[in-house]
Amino acid sequence: MGDPHRVGIVGLGFISRAYLDTLGNHPAVRVTAVADLDATRSAAVAAELPGTEAVSVERLLGGTDVDTVLNLTVPAAHAEIAFRAIDAGKNVFGEKPLAATFPDGREIIDRAAAAGVLVGCAPDTVLGTGTQTARAAIDSGLIGRPLSASAVMVTPGHERWHPNPDFYYTAGGGPLLDMGPYYITALIHLLGPVRTVLGAASRLRTERVIGSGARMGHRIPVEVDSHVSGVFEHANGALSTITTSFDGVATTAAPIEVHGETGTLAVPDPNHFDGETRLFPLGGTGWQTLPPSAGYTGAGRGIGLLDLVTAGGQRAPRAGGELALHVLETMTAVLRAAEEGRRIELTTTVERPPPVPLTPVDEWSLSR
């Protein structure tokens, strides 16, 4: 094994801990620098990781000790940090969505191509055994020709548990741009790219009340639609429906179901890496649980960055920028379709990422 790939992390909020758990001690990468608007956060993280320096954002983006910038800022800042990293000749792996707007997402990909650097983007949860086992079942013909799918995400809103939920209700937020990437990325892994979309959206209330932390009881404005439904026509002819909501209480619907000529698959929550994939075959009498047959076993946040680094140009990254751009256009087109009351044809497409063979944890995470 050569020298570790050097990673600098910008943004050390709630999600950063999950990434650090995966990347902090992995032999293929080394976190060399961390930066946050709150200097106490970066100092605390740097103290945990030998050889990691707490620095300013400017120093991290301009430093020579970082090969890839892990961009964990709020959605509204995704594009700015990505632009600056790319202009400094660095690869970028970002939290979802790729950007708050499709034009910014398009520019990230175009700038990276011109600069000869790589772009990756969450969600990488779909590389775990849950979604990948479902994909393997479809690809092996277990349900025959896939005809349709449904995806459902219903919660009463992140303000109930997140101490600083403001960004979920501003541009780049809302249930579709926040949670939709998990479901739409999974649908593309399962069924391929989207060709056209329809959409409808609504907003239950204009304010939300923070339910935990130091700001508990504080009211925040809602600037985006908080319940969004869409219909996707995939390039292979399959139809998908999606519902994402911060306005409901609960649902009994499966996170994702895929219906084929000879069976239906219940796919586990794409916000998690694992979970049961279940099959109901045509003529059967009940659901059958499929054993894990594909995916990174025991994976955590950051596996997509590791996949990007270890691809080495020999294959397409499985959580790559082109996929993230297609997902972003799909989501923003649904919102535009809802606003304009019409079907929208997408301008991007993408190849299904390479499937993940069943990979034991000790093969992808040598530190465990």
C-alpha positions in Angstrom: 0.0 0.0 0.0 1.3 3.4 -0.9 1.1 6.6 1.0 -2.4 7.4 2.5 -4.6 9.7 0.5 -4.8 13.0 2.3 -8.2 14.3 3.3 -9.2 17.7 4.6 -12.7 18.1 6.2 -14.6 21.4 6.0 -17.6 21.5 8.3 -17.7 19.6 11.6 -21.4 19.5 12.4 -23.7 16.7 13.3 -22.9 14.4 10.4 -19.1 14.7 10.6 -18.9 12.2 13.5 -20.1 9.4 11.3 -17.5 10.2 8.6 -14.7 10.4 11.2 -15.7 7.0 12.6 -15.0 5.5 9.1 -12.1 7.6 7.9 -10.3 8.6 11.1 -8.3 5.4 11.4 -8.5 4.0 8.0 -5.0 3.1 6.5 -5.9 4.2 3.0 -6.6 7.8 4.0 -5.3 10.3 6.5 -7.2 13.2 7.7 -4.6 15.9 7.6 -6.7 19.1 8.3 -10.0 20.1 9.6 -11.8 23.4 9.5 -15.1 24.8 10.8 -16.6 28.2 11.4 -16.5 27.2 15.1 -12.8 27.0 15.9 -13.5 25.0 19.1 -15.0 22.2 17.0 -12.0 21.9 14.7 -9.6 22.0 17.7 -11.5 19.2 19.4 -11.5 17.0 16.3 -7.8 17.6 15.6 -7.0 16.7 19.2 -8.5 13.2 18.6 -6.5 12.4 15.5 -2.7 12.3 15.6 -1.2 14.3 12.7 -4.4 16.3 12.0 -4.2 20.1 12.1 -7.1 22.5 13.0 -6.9 25.3 10.4 -9.0 28.0 8.7 -11.1 27.1 5.7 -8.8 29.3 3.5 -5.7 27.4 4.7 -7.3 24.0 4.2 -8.4 24.8 0.7 -5.1 26.3 -0.3 -2.8 24.0 1.6 -0.5 21.4 -0.1 -1.3 18.7 2.4 -4.8 17.9 1.2 -5.6 15.8 -1.9 -9.4 15.6 -1.4 -11.7 18.0 0.4 -14.6 16.4 2.3 -17.3 19.0 2.1 -19.7 18.7 5.1 -21.0 22.2 5.1 -24.7 23.2 5.0 -26.3 22.8 1.5 -26.2 26.5 0.7 -22.4 26.4 1.0 -21.8 23.2 -0.9 -21.1 24.9 -4.3 -18.9 27.7 -3.0 -16.6 25.3 -1.1 -16.6 22.9 -4.1 -15.6 25.7 -6.5 -12.8 26.8 -4.3 -11.5 23.3 -3.8 -11.6 22.5 -7.5 -9.9 25.8 -8.4 -7.1 24.8 -6.0 -6.7 21.5 -7.8 -8.3 19.3 -5.2 -10.8 16.5 -5.5 -14.1 17.0 -3.7 -16.4 14.6 -2.0 -19.5 16.4 -0.7 -22.5 15.7 1.5 -25.8 15.6 -0.4 -27.2 17.4 -2.3 -24.4 18.2 -4.7 -25.5 21.8 -4.6 -28.6 23.8 -3.7 -29.4 24.5 -7.4 -28.9 22.6 -10.6 -26.9 25.3 -12.4 -24.4 25.3 -9.5 -24.2 21.5 -9.6 -23.6 21.6 -13.3 -20.8 24.1 -12.8 -19.2 21.9 -10.2 -19.0 19.0 -12.6 -17.8 21.1 -15.5 -15.1 22.9 -13.5 -13.9 19.6 -12.1 -13.6 18.1 -15.6 -11.7 21.1 -16.9 -9.4 21.0 -13.8 -8.8 17.2 -14.1 -10.0 16.5 -10.5 -12.6 14.1 -9.2 -16.0 14.8 -7.7 -17.9 12.4 -5.4 -21.1 12.9 -3.4 -23.2 11.3 -0.8 -25.3 9.4 -0.3 -23.1 6.4 -0.1 -25.5 4.4 2.1 -26.7 2.7 -1.2 -23.3 0.9 -1.4 -24.2 -1.2 1.6 -25.7 -4.6 1.6 -29.3 -3.4 1.7 -29.7 -1.6 -1.6 -27.0 -3.7 -3.3 -28.6 -7.0 -2.4 -31.9 -5.6 -3.9 -30.0 -4.6 -7.0 -28.4 -8.0 -7.4 -31.8 -9.6 -7.1 -33.2 -7.4 -9.9 -30.1 -7.9 -12.1 -30.3 -11.6 -11.7 -33.9 -11.6 -13.0 -35.5 -12.6 -9.7 -38.5 -10.4 -10.2 -38.5 -10.5 -14.0 -38.7 -7.3 -15.9 -39.0 -4.4 -13.4 -42.2 -2.4 -14.1 -42.5 0.2 -11.3 -41.3 1.3 -7.9 -42.5 3.4 -5.0 -40.4 5.3 -2.5 -41.8 6.8 0.7 -40.3 9.0 3.4 -42.6 10.5 6.0 -41.5 12.3 9.2 -42.9 15.1 11.3 -39.7 17.2 10.7 -36.1 17.3 11.7 -36.6 20.2 14.1 -37.9 17.6 16.6 -34.4 16.2 17.1 -31.8 18.5 15.4 -30.6 21.4 17.6 -30.0 23.7 14.6 -32.5 22.7 11.9 -32.8 26.0 10.2 -31.1 24.9 6.9 -33.7 22.1 6.4 -36.3 24.8 5.7 -34.3 27.1 3.5 -33.1 27.0 -0.1 -31.4 23.6 -0.7 -33.4 22.0 2.1 -36.9 20.6 2.3 -37.8 16.9 2.4 -37.0 16.3 -1.2 -33.5 17.9 -1.4 -32.6 16.6 2.1 -33.9 13.1 2.1 -34.7 12.5 -1.6 -31.1 11.9 -2.6 -31.1 8.6 -0.6 -34.3 7.3 -2.3 -33.6 8.6 -5.8 -30.0 7.4 -5.8 -31.2 4.0 -4.7 -33.9 4.0 -7.5 -31.2 4.8 -10.1 -28.9 2.0 -8.8 -32.0 -0.3 -9.0 -33.7 0.8 -12.2 -31.3 3.2 -14.0 -31.5 6.9 -14.9 -34.7 9.1 -15.0 -36.0 10.5 -18.3 -39.0 12.7 -17.3 -40.7 13.8 -14.1 -44.0 15.2 -12.8 -44.4 16.8 -9.4 -46.7 18.3 -6.8 -45.8 20.0 -3.6 -47.4 21.8 -0.5 -46.4 23.5 2.7 -48.2 22.6 6.0 -47.0 25.6 8.1 -44.9 28.7 7.8 -43.0 28.2 11.0 -41.4 25.3 12.9 -40.5 25.0 16.6 -37.1 23.6 17.6 -37.7 20.7 20.0 -34.2 20.0 21.5 -30.9 21.6 22.4 -30.0 25.1 23.6 -32.5 26.7 21.2 -35.5 24.6 22.2 -38.7 26.5 21.7 -37.2 28.9 19.1 -39.3 29.4 16.0 -37.8 29.2 12.6 -39.3 30.2 9.2 -40.2 27.6 6.6 -39.2 28.9 3.1 -39.5 25.7 1.1 -42.3 23.2 0.4 -42.4 20.5 3.1 -44.4 17.8 1.3 -43.3 16.8 -2.2 -44.6 14.0 -4.5 -43.1 13.0 -7.8 -43.5 10.6 -10.7 -40.4 9.4 -12.6 -40.3 7.8 -16.0 -37.0 5.9 -16.2 -35.1 5.4 -19.4 -35.9 1.7 -19.3 -39.6 2.4 -19.2 -40.2 1.7 -15.6 -42.3 4.2 -13.6 -41.4 5.3 -10.0 -43.4 7.4 -7.5 -41.8 9.2 -4.6 -43.3 10.9 -1.6 -41.1 12.9 0.8 -42.7 14.7 3.7 -41.8 16.7 6.8 -45.5 17.1 7.5 -46.7 13.6 8.3 -46.4 11.6 11.5 -45.7 8.0 10.4 -46.2 5.6 7.6 -46.5 1.8 7.2 -45.2 2.0 3.6 -42.0 0.2 2.7 -39.2 2.7 2.1 -38.9 1.3 -1.4 -40.8 -1.4 -3.3 -39.9 -2.6 -6.8 -42.6 -4.4 -8.7 -41.6 -6.8 -11.6 -43.4 -9.3 -13.8 -42.7 -12.2 -11.5 -42.2 -10.7 -8.1 -42.0 -7.7 -5.8 -39.0 -6.6 -3.7 -39.3 -4.7 -0.5 -36.0 -2.7 -0.3 -34.7 -1.5 3.1 -34.4 2.1 4.1 -31.7 3.7 1.8 -30.8 6.0 4.7 -29.1 3.0 6.2 -26.3 0.7 4.8 -27.9 -2.6 5.6 -31.4 -4.0 6.3 -33.5 -6.9 5.0 -34.4 -7.2 1.3 -37.5 -9.2 1.0 -39.1 -11.0 -2.0 -42.7 -11.9 -2.7 -42.6 -14.1 -5.8 -45.6 -14.5 -8.2 -47.7 -17.4 -6.9 -46.0 -17.3 -3.5 -47.7 -17.3 -0.2 -45.5 -14.8 1.7 -42.4 -12.7 1.9 -39.0 -14.3 1.8 -35.9 -12.6 3.3 -33.0 -12.7 0.9 -29.5 -13.2 2.4 -27.0 -10.4 1.8 -25.5 -11.0 -1.7 -23.8 -7.7 -2.6 -22.5 -4.5 -1.1 -19.9 -3.4 1.5 -20.6 -5.3 4.7 -20.7 -3.2 7.9 -20.2 0.1 5.9 -20.4 3.6 7.3 -20.5 7.1 6.1 -17.4 7.8 4.0 -17.3 4.5 2.2 -18.1 6.4 -1.0 -15.0 8.5 -0.5 -13.0 5.4 0.0 -14.5 3.9 -3.1 -13.6 7.0 -5.1 -10.0 6.9 -3.8 -9.5 3.2 -4.4 -11.1 3.2 -7.9 -7.9 4.7 -9.1 -9.3 5.6 -12.5 -9.8 1.9 -13.3 -13.6 2.1 -13.0 -16.3 4.8 -12.4 -16.7 5.8 -8.8 -19.9 4.3 -7.3 -20.8 7.6 -5.6 -19.6 9.9 -8.3 -20.4 13.5 -9.3 -22.3 12.6 -12.5 -24.7 10.5 -10.5 -25.2 13.3 -7.9 -25.8 15.8 -10.7 -28.5 13.6 -12.3 -30.1 13.1 -8.8 -30.0 16.9 -8.3 -31.6 17.6 -11.6 -34.3 15.0 -10.9 -35.2 16.7 -7.6 -35.1 20.3 -8.8 -37.1 19.3 -11.9 -39.8 17.7 -9.6 -40.0 21.0 -7.7 -40.2 23.0 -11.0 -42.8 20.6 -12.4 -44.9 21.2 -9.2 -44.6 24.9 -9.6 -45.3 25.0 -13.4 -47.8 22.2 -13.5 -46.2 20.2 -16.4 -44.0 17.2 -17.3 -40.3 18.1 -17.5 -37.7 16.2 -19.5 -34.3 16.0 -17.9 -31.2 17.2 -19.7 -28.8 14.8 -17.9 -28.4 11.1 -17.8 -26.0 8.7 -16.2 -24.9 5.1 -16.4 -25.9 2.9 -13.5 -22.8 2.8 -11.2 -20.9 -0.5 -11.1 -22.5 -2.9 -8.6 -20.7 -3.6 -5.4 -19.7 -7.3 -5.0 -20.3 -8.7 -1.5 -17.2 -7.3 0.3 -16.5 -8.3 3.9 -15.7 -5.6 6.3 -12.1 -6.7 6.8 -11.5 -6.3 3.0 -12.6 -2.7 2.8 -11.6 -1.5 6.3 -8.2 -2.9 7.1 -8.2 -1.1 10.4 -10.9 -3.3 11.8 
